[in-house]
Amino acid sequence: MDLKALPFDTASMLARLRPWVECESPTYSPAAVSAAVALASRDAAAAGGSVEHIPGPAGLGDCARVRFPHPKGEAPGILVMGHFDTVHPIGTLEKLPFHQEGNRCWGPGIMDMKGGTFTALEALIQLAKAGIATPLPVTFLFTSDEEIGSPGTRTLIEEEARKHKYILVPEPGHADKGVTTGRYAIARYKLTAYGRPSHAGATLKEGRSAIREMARRIPQIEDMTTEDCTFSVGVVHGGQWVNCVSTTCSGEALSMSKRQADLDAGTARILALNERREDGTGFEVEKSVVRPVWEPDGAALALYEQARTIAAEIGFDLPHRSSPGGSDGNFTGALGIPTLDSLGPSGRDYHTLNEHILVDTLAERGRLMAGLMARLA
């Protein structure tokens, strides 16, 4: 099979990807995420897939499972995982419209990770048009909450993954076109500072500001960062009336580590910041969503070697690495199921108003995905 001969038409791909990108779908807008999943499901159904609607977790968007017909039925096969939630709020299209200039194409979620999921579906479509059967059944799982750590879909992901031999995750490819064969352990924490109310003018000295308490704690948390475990505070909300000394202030912190033991030690350090005083003021840290460390074993690296061979046939190098930043590949890799991540198009600046993909990597990644689907057995 000559993978270079598969006619991936970049202009056609971008035209069909555009509705996915323009269907804005921030995690905390469940109806919007559900609409994006439904749109992708319709395209998958048009490509011959059998779509199973999965109601979303409480407060989150819907999910879908798409199975493609195969002589082996529901035997263990290839699972492609793609999330349809993004970090971009509704209205981002006004600041970041879908548009192409030369080899770049912009849009909210185009890199993380609608472009990759679309390209994986296109790979299967191209194989079908060429009359090339996949040795194993192929299933797609569309999910709705990856950007907040997959709190509602982790069980779904792990249960579905256990039914398959291989997991392919078309998250954004690296700048050097590399892939991910391991991911850091990640933990999120809920932070709450407690103050004592008073009138901010008449009785200011009687109050104790929760916002001030949070402000004091933020550098304390971030200064715990070491080479082995990082800490950052990314969300803070506090106060309701400017003429009231704030009673509560909430926040969220994130820590990452290449080794699980280092993350566990970091978790112990941040939890040690818990303090409640006799007057009710103080600070509270609660461990929230976690992603386990994913360290590749021999089977995972063997999967990577197959991908590297395919990439060489197509004409590009495929380096690999363990990556900071989480994905749902953390869960499947930690289960010991051979997983290959960052198979989507390359680009830059995802999670920003300059998020874009490199257009020429659409066909490259499409051929790579097609090769994996056509050869994994």
ChimeraX attribute file (.defattr): number of C-alpha atoms within 10 A of each C-alpha:
attribute: neighborCount
match mode: 1-to-1
recipient: residues
	/A:1	10
	/A:2	9
	/A:3	18
	/A:4	14
	/A:5	10
	/A:6	17
	/A:7	13
	/A:8	19
	/A:9	10
	/A:10	14
	/A:11	10
	/A:12	9
	/A:13	17
	/A:14	20
	/A:15	10
	/A:16	14
	/A:17	19
	/A:18	17
	/A:19	14
	/A:20	23
	/A:21	24
	/A:22	17
	/A:23	19
	/A:24	26
	/A:25	28
	/A:26	25
	/A:27	25
	/A:28	20
	/A:29	17
	/A:30	21
	/A:31	17
	/A:32	21
	/A:33	28
	/A:34	24
	/A:35	18
	/A:36	29
	/A:37	26
	/A:38	18
	/A:39	15
	/A:40	22
	/A:41	24
	/A:42	15
	/A:43	15
	/A:44	22
	/A:45	15
	/A:46	11
	/A:47	16
	/A:48	16
	/A:49	19
	/A:50	17
	/A:51	19
	/A:52	13
	/A:53	15
	/A:54	14
	/A:55	12
	/A:56	20
	/A:57	15
	/A:58	9
	/A:59	12
	/A:60	23
	/A:61	28
	/A:62	25
	/A:63	26
	/A:64	21
	/A:65	19
	/A:66	21
	/A:67	21
	/A:68	18
	/A:69	14
	/A:70	14
	/A:71	11
	/A:72	11
	/A:73	13
	/A:74	16
	/A:75	14
	/A:76	18
	/A:77	23
	/A:78	25
	/A:79	26
	/A:80	24
	/A:81	25
	/A:82	27
	/A:83	28
	/A:84	32
	/A:85	31
	/A:86	26
	/A:87	20
	/A:88	20
	/A:89	14
	/A:90	15
	/A:91	11
	/A:92	16
	/A:93	18
	/A:94	8
	/A:95	11
	/A:96	17
	/A:97	16
	/A:98	19
	/A:99	12
	/A:100	15
	/A:101	8
	/A:102	8
	/A:103	12
	/A:104	15
	/A:105	20
	/A:106	26
	/A:107	29
	/A:108	34
	/A:109	27
	/A:110	27
	/A:111	29
	/A:112	30
	/A:113	24
	/A:114	29
	/A:115	28
	/A:116	30
	/A:117	30
	/A:118	24
	/A:119	29
	/A:120	28
	/A:121	19
	/A:122	24
	/A:123	24
	/A:124	26
	/A:125	18
	/A:126	18
	/A:127	20
	/A:128	14
	/A:129	11
	/A:130	13
	/A:131	9
	/A:132	14
	/A:133	16
	/A:134	22
	/A:135	16
	/A:136	23
	/A:137	22
	/A:138	24
	/A:139	24
	/A:140	24
	/A:141	22
	/A:142	25
	/A:143	29
	/A:144	30
	/A:145	27
	/A:146	21
	/A:147	19
	/A:148	15
	/A:149	19
	/A:150	21
	/A:151	16
	/A:152	20
	/A:153	19
	/A:154	18
	/A:155	12
	/A:156	14
	/A:157	19
	/A:158	15
	/A:159	12
	/A:160	15
	/A:161	25
	/A:162	16
	/A:163	15
	/A:164	20
	/A:165	17
	/A:166	27
	/A:167	25
	/A:168	25
	/A:169	25
	/A:170	30
	/A:171	28
	/A:172	28
	/A:173	24
	/A:174	21
	/A:175	12
	/A:176	13
	/A:177	21
	/A:178	21
	/A:179	27
	/A:180	24
	/A:181	26
	/A:182	27
	/A:183	30
	/A:184	25
	/A:185	28
	/A:186	27
	/A:187	23
	/A:188	22
	/A:189	21
	/A:190	17
	/A:191	23
	/A:192	24
	/A:193	27
	/A:194	26
	/A:195	24
	/A:196	18
	/A:197	18
	/A:198	19
	/A:199	16
	/A:200	17
	/A:201	11
	/A:202	9
	/A:203	12
	/A:204	15
	/A:205	12
	/A:206	13
	/A:207	17
	/A:208	20
	/A:209	27
	/A:210	26
	/A:211	23
	/A:212	16
	/A:213	20
	/A:214	25
	/A:215	14
	/A:216	11
	/A:217	17
	/A:218	18
	/A:219	13
	/A:220	14
	/A:221	19
	/A:222	17
	/A:223	12
	/A:224	15
	/A:225	15
	/A:226	12
	/A:227	8
	/A:228	14
	/A:229	23
	/A:230	20
	/A:231	24
	/A:232	18
	/A:233	19
	/A:234	10
	/A:235	12
	/A:236	16
	/A:237	13
	/A:238	18
	/A:239	16
	/A:240	12
	/A:241	10
	/A:242	10
	/A:243	13
	/A:244	18
	/A:245	26
	/A:246	26
	/A:247	20
	/A:248	23
	/A:249	23
	/A:250	20
	/A:251	18
	/A:252	19
	/A:253	23
	/A:254	21
	/A:255	25
	/A:256	28
	/A:257	26
	/A:258	22
	/A:259	18
	/A:260	19
	/A:261	14
	/A:262	18
	/A:263	23
	/A:264	15
	/A:265	13
	/A:266	23
	/A:267	21
	/A:268	12
	/A:269	13
	/A:270	21
	/A:271	14
	/A:272	11
	/A:273	15
	/A:274	15
	/A:275	14
	/A:276	13
	/A:277	9
	/A:278	6
	/A:279	10
	/A:280	11
	/A:281	19
	/A:282	21
	/A:283	22
	/A:284	19
	/A:285	21
	/A:286	16
	/A:287	17
	/A:288	15
	/A:289	16
	/A:290	20
	/A:291	25
	/A:292	22
	/A:293	24
	/A:294	26
	/A:295	19
	/A:296	23
	/A:297	16
	/A:298	10
	/A:299	14
	/A:300	20
	/A:301	17
	/A:302	13
	/A:303	19
	/A:304	24
	/A:305	14
	/A:306	14
	/A:307	22
	/A:308	20
	/A:309	16
	/A:310	22
	/A:311	21
	/A:312	12
	/A:313	16
	/A:314	18
	/A:315	11
	/A:316	15
	/A:317	15
	/A:318	18
	/A:319	14
	/A:320	21
	/A:321	13
	/A:322	16
	/A:323	19
	/A:324	15
	/A:325	14
	/A:326	23
	/A:327	24
	/A:328	25
	/A:329	30
	/A:330	24
	/A:331	24
	/A:332	25
	/A:333	26
	/A:334	21
	/A:335	15
	/A:336	16
	/A:337	21
	/A:338	24
	/A:339	32
	/A:340	27
	/A:341	28
	/A:342	25
	/A:343	26
	/A:344	34
	/A:345	32
	/A:346	27
	/A:347	25
	/A:348	18
	/A:349	12
	/A:350	22
	/A:351	15
	/A:352	14
	/A:353	16
	/A:354	15
	/A:355	20
	/A:356	29
	/A:357	29
	/A:358	18
	/A:359	22
	/A:360	14
	/A:361	19
	/A:362	25
	/A:363	21
	/A:364	23
	/A:365	25
	/A:366	26
	/A:367	30
	/A:368	27
	/A:369	26
	/A:370	25
	/A:371	25
	/A:372	22
	/A:373	27
	/A:374	19
	/A:375	15
	/A:376	16
	/A:377	14
